[in-house]
């Protein structure tokens, strides 16, 4: 098992290298000289002497491969540079934003699981009944409704009309009242996708021969569902849940912007608006590495859920 984990980590090295190249190259995707773009004033134009001084200071005068190697060396030492706008260390700003995103992601993920898994299982067990129809309607609405529209709708209902919840912001260290609306917006949309997969996976497992055999042995329906069907049906659901958690953890730019939540998504959007290139590079690199790492953890969880996969690994 340890060898399998180490092999997976080694195979991720080229992925991380590719991610670093893409993140570094973003500064050169924008047309024009980065130094001129950054130093251009609101009235237009940039002082040529200041542009040249900035170019030398930031290393833009060096060959591209030298700039990349210098940047990569700093990244490997945990140095992501300084923000052009706030002059704060990029790593410090990312960690601060990530703490807010982590809180929102965990809350939204729990909302998603609490809704999706019981509803998906119940819909599968009550197939073609009104319960199944209602769950599929909820899933359809959740998948079809854009997050920004759902966010504004919830603000309109709970903050403007009912006035029982704040419309946005972080509050005092992210208090629960400010968390509710963005949490429900992200959690319900994520739950819709996971619930559909849970239902279809459970229906497929219930048609397997070992389920019929378990029932033929006289086992109670509770044992058949809880012990035999649930664990096998959860394998694709775990995959989807892991991807959803990676999406939530990487920060939903739209929802965080709508609710003024100071997380990673909001940080990326503001950095793009301000053309804060070190912050853009750092946040996108962090987000990509985080997502790949979560996928690795989800992949490794298969060996626990499915003994057949664990046996293949050990062989």
N, C-alpha and C positions, 0 to 999 in steps of 0.2 A: 504493500500500500504506500509506504514511504517513497519507494522508487517511482511509483505512478505519479505521486504529487510532485516530486522533483522533476520528472520528465515534463509534466504540464508547465511548470514554472520556466524550465529551459525553453520550451516552445514559445512561451510568451515573450521572450527577449526580442525576437524580430518585430513582434507587434509593437512593443514599447518603443523600439527604434524608429519604426514607421510613424508612430504617433508623434514622437519628438520632432521628426522632420516636417510633418504637416503643421504642427503648432508653430515651429520656428518660421516656416515659409509664409505664414499668414501676413506678416508685416510687409511682404513684397507682393502680395496679391493685389493690394490697393494700388491703383494707377498713381504714378508720380513718386517723387522723392519723399521718403518718410520724414526726413529732417525738415523739408520745406512745409509739408502738411502740418507737422506738429507746431512749428514756429510761426505759421501764418496767422496774423492778427485778425480780429473781427472786421477791421477796416480794409483788409486785403493786403497782400504782399508780405514778404519776409525779408529781414535784413540779411544780405548775402554773407556778411562777416559772421553774424550770429549762427546762420545755418551751417557754415563751414566749421565753426567752433563746436557746435553741437554734434555734427557728423563725426568729428575726430574724437570727441569725448565719449560718444556711444559706440565707437568702433565701426561706424558705417563706411569708413574709408577703406577698410580692409577687404580682402577677397571674401566672397560669400561663404566658402567652405571654412575659412578661418573664423568668421563670425559664428558659424554654426557650432564649430568645435569649442569655441570659448563659451558660448551660451550653454552647450550641453555639459561642459565641465562644471559650470556654475550650478546647473540643475542637479547634477549628481551630488553636489555638496550642499544641496538644500537652499541654494541662492537663486531666486527667481527674479531678482532685480528690484527696482523701485518704480512706483507709479509716477507717470509724468504729471498727473493731475494733483494728487494728494501728497506726493513725495513720501508715501509710506512704503515699507517693504511689501512686495506683492504677496509673499507667503503669509505675512501677518493679516493682510486684508482677506485673503482666501480662507484662512482658518476661522476668522471671525464670522465671515459670511456662511461658512460651512456649518458652524455650530447652530445657526438659525435654520439653515436648510435641513440639518439632521433632525432637529426637533419637529419640524413640519413633516418631514418624510416619514419618520417613525409613527407619528400620529395618523397620518393619511394612510399608511400601510396597514395599521391595525384596523382602521375603519373599513378599508377594502376587504381584509380577510374576514372580519366579523360579519360583513354583509354577504360577500360572494360565496364563500365555501358552504355555509349552511343553506343559503338560498339555492345554490347549484345542486347540492345533494338532494334537497327536498323536491326541486323541480324534476330531477331524474327519477326519484321514487314515485312521484305523482304525475308521471308523464301523461300528457294530453288531457289534463284536468285544468280547472280554472287557476289553480296554483301555478302550474307550468306556464300557462298563457300569461299570467301576471308577471312572472319572473322574466319571461322572454320580452315582454313589453318594456320592463325596466331596463333590461340589457340593451334593447334597441335605442331607447332614449339616451342612455348613458354613452353609448358609442357614437350616436349621431350628434349630440349636443356639444358644440365647441366649448372649451374650458373658459375662454374669456366671456362668452355670452352667459354661461352658467354662473360665473363669478359676479358679473354685473347684476344678474337677476337676483342672486342671493343678497347682494348689497341693497338692492332696491326693496326687497321684501323685509329683511331682518334689521337693516340699519336705517332705512329711510321711512318705511311705513310703520313697522312695529317698534322700531327704536329700542331693540333689546340687545343688540350686539354692535360693536364698533365696526365701521366700514372698512378699516384697514389699519396699517401700522403694526408696530411690534409691541407697544405698551411697555410696561415695566419688566424688562428682561423676558419679553415674550410671554406675557401672562395668558392664561387659558382662554379668556374671552376673545382676545385678538387672534387666537389660533383657530377658533371654531370654524369660521367661514372658509378660509383657505384649506383647512383640513378636510371639510366636507366636500368642497369643490374637487379637490384632487382625489380624495378617497372614493367618492361615488363613481367618478369616471373610470378609475382603475378597477373598481369592483365589477363594473358592467362587463369588462373584457374577461376577467378571471371567472366570473360566474358562468358565462357561456361555455368556457373551456371546461370548467368543473362539471357542468351538466353533461356535455357530450362525452367527456372521459368516463364519467360514472355510468352512463348508458352503455358505453362500449364494454366496460368491465363486467357489468351485470349480465352480459350475454356470453361470457366465457364459460368453458366447461367446468372449471374448478368451482365456480359459484353454484352451478347446478349440482355438482357433487356434494358440496357443503350442505346444501339444502336437503339433498337426498339422504344424508347421514342423520338428519333430524335436528341439525343445529338451529338455534333460534335465529330469527331475522336480525336481531341486534348483534349477534356474534358474526353472522355472515357479512353484514354491512360494515361493522366496526373493525373486524379483524382481517377479513379476506378481501373485501372490495375497496375499502378506504385507502389502504396503503398503496395498492397498485394504481388506483385511479389518481393519486396525488402526484405521480411522477411528472406528467406534462404540466400539471397545475403549478408545481414547484418551479418549473422552468419559467412559466409565465409570471409567477409571483416574483421570482428573482429579477427578471427583466424589468418588471414594473417598479420594484424597489430601487433598482439602479437608476431608472428614469426619475423617480421621486428624489433620490439622494443626489442626483446630479443637478437638481434644481429645475423646477418648471418655470421658465422665464416668463411665460404669459401670466400664470396665476400669481407669481411673486410680484410682477409689475402691477397687476390689477389691484392687489391688496397691499401694495407698498411694503412687502415683506422683505427685509434686508438679507436675502440669501444669495446663493451662488447665481441663480438665474437672473436676479435683479442686478447683481454685480456685473455680469457679462453684458447685459443690455446697456447699462450705463457706460461701461468701458468702450463699447462699440460706438455709442453716440459721441463720446469724448475723444475717440481715437487714441485711447490709452493703450498703446501696443504691448508694453510689458505685462500689463494686467490681462489683456486679451490672451496673450500667449500662455501666461501662467494658469489662468482659470481653465482654459480649454485643455491644456495638458493635464491638469489635475482631474478634470471631469472625465477625460478619456481613460486615464489610468485607473480611476475609481470604477468606471463601468466595466473595464476588462477584468479587474480583480473580482468584482461581484459575479461576473459570469464564471470565473474559475471556481469560486466557492459553490455556486449552484451546480456546476458540473461535478464537483467532488461529492456533493450531497446525494447524487444518484446511487453511489455505492452503498449508502446506508439504506435508502428506500427500496432498492431492488437487489436482492441477494444474487441474482443471476449476473448482474454487472460486477458485483464484488468478487464473485468466483472467477469471472473472466480476467479481472485485474490481477488476482492472486496467481492464476495460471500463467 
